[in-house]
Amino acid sequence: MTCSSVRAALVALVMAAVFGVARSARAESTLVVIARPAADRVSDAEVANRVRGELLADGVSVQWLDATPDRDRAATLARAGHAAGAAVAAGLWVVEDGKSVELVLVDEITGRTRVRRLDAESNLAGPAPEVIARRSVDFLRAGLLDFLVESLRSAVSEAGRPPSVARKTEATEEDKRSRWAVEAGVGTLGSFDGVGPAAMPVARVRFAPNSTWQLRLTAAWLGTQPLVQASAGTASVAQGLAFMEGTAHFWSNRVLRPFVSLGAGTYYVGVVGSGVAPDRGERSSAFAFAFDAGLGVASPLGSHFEVLLEAQAVVADPGLAVRFVGVDTARVGRPSVLGTLTLAGWI
């Protein structure tokens, strides 16, 4: 079936709804109301009663509605349609001593409103109440049909829009976001073989070519220096890390976004020893190649910031050791574990 055939079929359904389904006493989809004129407005009341009679004779269920000022008619009609559960509400107000009829239409789904006016002098063959009533019914049907077809045309246009439009909009928003981020926080570096945990500042620079893959440079240094003690003396251990890493981020549209990291770089260890007489302490430092693998979770704070919690296993090759009198007393990087809590900002 062609697109024009589909639209023609849908328009036919709307016409059926106006001329056929509207005959249902319940009027589930369309509510028709007539404003009850004030008691002292005899001409308006006569026309309103005749309009109601014409509609009832055609099988249309009609409700009375209290008369309201001009500025409140659309709002009053919208409330009545909402209370009745109708998608579209149509209201008729007889004004100017029965010489004019005002039609108000409200679409509950889209919030659209329309006001049209029928004047006896310009549009009617005669001012008799029965003529006004008959023409008012025709005016109501034509206005309601036109209003529903316009709503349908808008709905068909929205339904026929390619899904890629939404995805393109999302991609455009992603492209507008900065690809660079600066990250800073605190970390704890610990070993399983004789060297206690050390607290140290952590800094990172990140580059994100897309929402999944990122590159980052990590540096952790100038932290606390745990002590290694032995019978021959004591040594303080300073440590530092520098890595080039790649990360993969998942579930970018959720509050908690897990990610994994993998990288390589260098592991620094500096030792300052203090010996027990007759031994004497020495100062030394060493660098070793190292690689790391990590698992973490990120949580966004608005559109420009996020908090990250991560744990990384660090392995040094060759291993680094603290020695007393030629004996390895403690080792680092076999493996060591770096836990970090950082705040990142996109720039």
Order of alpha helices (4+ residues) and beta strands (2+ residues): alpha-beta-alpha-beta-alpha-beta-beta-beta-alpha-alpha-alpha-beta-beta-beta-beta-beta-beta-beta-beta-beta-beta-beta
